[in-house]
């Protein structure tokens, strides 16, 4: 479970007077198996194999999350180069959210976004806004520190 998933689950449980482990609904798709389901579906199609045990599924979750998170994050530098700031930040956010709303429903068994409900959509928007803002901030910092080359 992600840190934000744990925090959100705890807040949600406290508001209802419950323990976080008593919450059974999916509050955040990062807190669900959607990443592993989609990645496993792709792996199975390509290689005929996908992890079955909890350790393998968890390893796949982190590999995919960090892998595509890093690859997508690198795209911000290209957007900054082409669009400049501040335009690159919002465009990057919209791209991230579009991927979240389309990629996993297309690849795996994640429901279509119109079936997520307002709370899940809000969490997705908030998490991707934090991600996009963090990537934009780090990219801007790295760009300022980079030596000038001609």
C-alpha positions in Angstrom: 0.0 0.0 0.0 1.3 3.4 -0.9 2.0 6.1 1.8 -0.8 8.3 0.4 -3.1 5.3 0.3 -2.4 4.5 4.0 -2.9 8.2 5.0 -6.1 8.5 3.1 -7.4 5.2 4.5 -6.6 6.4 8.0 -8.4 9.8 7.6 -11.4 8.1 5.9 -11.6 5.5 8.8 -11.3 8.2 11.5 -14.2 10.2 10.0 -16.4 7.1 10.3 -15.1 6.0 13.7 -13.6 2.8 12.3 -10.1 1.3 12.3 -8.3 1.6 8.9 -8.3 -2.1 8.4 -12.1 -2.1 8.7 -12.4 -0.1 5.4 -13.2 -2.5 2.7 -13.9 -0.2 -0.2 -11.3 0.9 -2.7 -10.4 4.4 -1.8 -7.5 4.8 -4.2 -6.6 2.6 -7.2 -3.0 2.8 -6.1 -4.2 1.0 -3.0 -5.8 -1.7 -5.2 -4.4 -4.4 -7.4 -5.1 -2.5 -10.7 -1.4 -1.9 -11.5 -0.6 -5.6 -11.0 -3.7 -6.8 -12.9 -2.8 -4.6 -15.9 0.9 -5.3 -15.8 0.2 -9.1 -15.4 -2.2 -9.0 -18.4 0.5 -7.4 -20.5 3.2 -9.8 -19.2 1.0 -12.8 -19.9 0.3 -11.6 -23.5 4.0 -11.0 -24.2 5.7 -13.8 -22.3 3.0 -16.2 -21.3 3.9 -15.7 -17.6 2.8 -13.4 -14.8 3.5 -13.5 -11.0 1.0 -15.4 -8.9 2.3 -15.1 -5.3 2.0 -12.1 -3.1 5.8 -11.3 -3.2 6.0 -11.5 -7.0 2.8 -9.4 -7.3 4.2 -6.8 -4.9 7.5 -6.7 -6.7 5.7 -6.1 -10.0 3.6 -3.3 -8.4 6.8 -1.4 -7.3 8.7 -2.1 -10.5 5.8 -0.9 -12.7 5.0 2.1 -10.5 8.6 3.3 -10.2 9.3 2.4 -13.8 6.5 4.2 -15.5 6.6 7.0 -12.9 10.2 7.7 -13.7 9.7 7.4 -17.5 6.7 9.7 -17.4 8.4 12.1 -15.1 11.2 12.4 -17.6 8.7 13.7 -20.1 8.3 16.9 -18.1 11.8 18.0 -19.1 10.8 17.7 -22.8 7.5 19.7 -22.1 9.5 22.4 -20.3 11.9 22.6 -23.2 9.1 22.8 -25.8 6.5 24.9 -23.9 8.4 26.6 -21.2 7.1 27.2 -17.7 4.5 27.6 -16.4 2.7 25.9 -19.3 4.6 22.6 -19.0 3.3 21.9 -15.5 -0.4 21.9 -16.2 0.1 20.1 -19.5 2.1 17.4 -17.7 -0.6 17.1 -15.0 -3.4 16.7 -17.7 -1.3 14.1 -19.5 -0.7 12.1 -16.2 -4.4 12.2 -15.3 -5.4 11.2 -18.8 -3.1 8.2 -18.6 -4.5 7.3 -15.2 -8.1 7.5 -16.5 -7.4 5.5 -19.7 -4.3 3.3 -19.5 -5.2 0.9 -16.8 -8.8 0.4 -17.9 -7.5 -0.3 -21.4 -4.8 -2.7 -20.2 -6.3 -4.5 -17.3 -9.5 -5.0 -15.4 -9.7 -1.6 -13.8 -13.2 -0.2 -14.2 -13.7 2.7 -16.6 -13.4 6.1 -14.8 -17.1 6.9 -15.0 -17.6 4.0 -12.7 -15.1 5.2 -10.1 -17.3 7.5 -8.2 -16.6 11.1 -7.0 -14.3 10.2 -4.1 -12.0 8.0 -6.2 -11.8 10.6 -9.0 -11.0 13.3 -6.4 -8.2 11.1 -4.9 -6.8 10.4 -8.4 -6.8 14.1 -9.3 -5.2 15.1 -6.0 -2.5 12.4 -6.2 -1.6 13.2 -9.8 -1.5 16.9 -9.0 1.0 16.2 -6.2 3.0 14.0 -8.5 3.0 16.5 -11.3 3.8 19.4 -9.0 6.7 17.4 -7.4 8.1 16.4 -10.8 7.8 20.0 -12.1 9.5 21.4 -9.0 12.4 18.9 -9.1 12.8 19.4 -12.9 12.9 23.2 -12.4 15.5 22.8 -9.6 17.6 20.5 -11.7 17.4 22.8 -14.7 18.6 25.8 -12.6 21.5 23.8 -11.3 22.6 22.3 -14.6 25.8 23.8 -16.0 25.2 25.9 -19.1 26.5 24.3 -22.2 26.7 25.8 -25.7 
